[in-house]
Amino acid sequence: MNVEIIRARYRPHRITTLFVGESAPVSGAFFYYGNSALARHMETALTANGLGGNGEFLERFKAPFVLP
Protein backbone atom coordinates (compact mmCIF):
# COMPACT_ATOMS: atom_id res chain seq x y z
CA MET A 1 0.00 0.00 0.00
CA ASN A 2 1.17 3.54 -0.74
CA VAL A 3 3.01 5.10 2.21
CA GLU A 4 1.09 8.39 2.08
CA ILE A 5 -2.27 6.61 1.99
CA ILE A 6 -1.45 4.44 5.01
CA ARG A 7 0.02 7.43 6.88
CA ALA A 8 -3.13 9.49 6.25
CA ARG A 9 -5.32 6.64 7.51
CA TYR A 10 -3.93 7.14 11.03
CA ARG A 11 -3.84 10.95 11.03
CA PRO A 12 -6.36 12.30 13.57
CA HIS A 13 -8.70 15.13 12.64
CA ARG A 14 -7.11 17.34 15.29
CA ILE A 15 -3.45 16.84 16.14
CA THR A 16 -2.61 17.59 19.77
CA THR A 17 0.68 15.71 20.13
CA LEU A 18 3.09 15.06 17.31
CA PHE A 19 5.60 12.20 17.37
CA VAL A 20 8.22 12.50 14.64
CA GLY A 21 9.83 9.15 14.17
CA GLU A 22 10.64 7.93 10.71
CA SER A 23 10.47 8.74 7.07
CA ALA A 24 9.06 6.63 4.26
CA PRO A 25 10.62 3.17 4.26
CA VAL A 26 13.21 1.74 1.93
CA SER A 27 13.26 -1.64 3.69
CA GLY A 28 9.51 -2.20 3.71
CA ALA A 29 9.27 -1.78 7.50
CA PHE A 30 7.18 1.27 8.43
CA PHE A 31 5.60 2.52 11.67
CA TYR A 32 2.12 2.67 10.16
CA TYR A 33 2.40 -0.83 8.72
CA GLY A 34 3.01 -1.92 12.33
CA ASN A 35 6.09 -3.92 11.33
CA SER A 36 8.92 -1.64 12.41
CA ALA A 37 11.09 -1.57 15.52
CA LEU A 38 9.74 1.91 16.27
CA ALA A 39 6.14 0.63 16.30
CA ARG A 40 7.05 -2.26 18.60
CA HIS A 41 9.00 -0.03 20.99
CA MET A 42 6.28 2.65 21.10
CA GLU A 43 3.66 0.02 21.92
CA THR A 44 5.89 -1.46 24.64
CA ALA A 45 6.61 1.98 26.14
CA LEU A 46 2.98 3.07 26.17
CA THR A 47 1.79 -0.23 27.62
CA ALA A 48 4.51 -0.19 30.31
CA ASN A 49 3.30 3.25 31.37
CA GLY A 50 -0.32 2.28 31.72
CA LEU A 51 -1.35 3.65 28.35
CA GLY A 52 -2.04 0.29 26.79
CA GLY A 53 -5.50 -0.95 26.17
CA ASN A 54 -7.64 -3.24 24.13
CA GLY A 55 -7.58 -3.40 20.38
CA GLU A 56 -5.07 -2.83 17.66
CA PHE A 57 -2.13 -0.61 18.69
CA LEU A 58 -2.20 1.82 15.78
CA GLU A 59 -5.91 2.47 16.25
CA ARG A 60 -5.31 3.18 19.96
CA PHE A 61 -2.29 5.33 19.09
CA LYS A 62 -4.42 7.48 16.80
CA ALA A 63 -7.27 7.90 19.29
CA PRO A 64 -7.43 10.98 21.53
CA PHE A 65 -5.60 10.43 24.80
CA VAL A 66 -7.74 10.53 27.91
CA LEU A 67 -6.19 10.28 31.35
CA PRO A 68 -7.56 7.37 33.40
Secondary structure, 3 states (H helix, E strand, C coil): CCHHHHHHHCCCCCCCCCCCCCCCCCCCCCHHHCCCHHHHHHHHHHHHCCCCCCCCHHHHHHCCCCCC
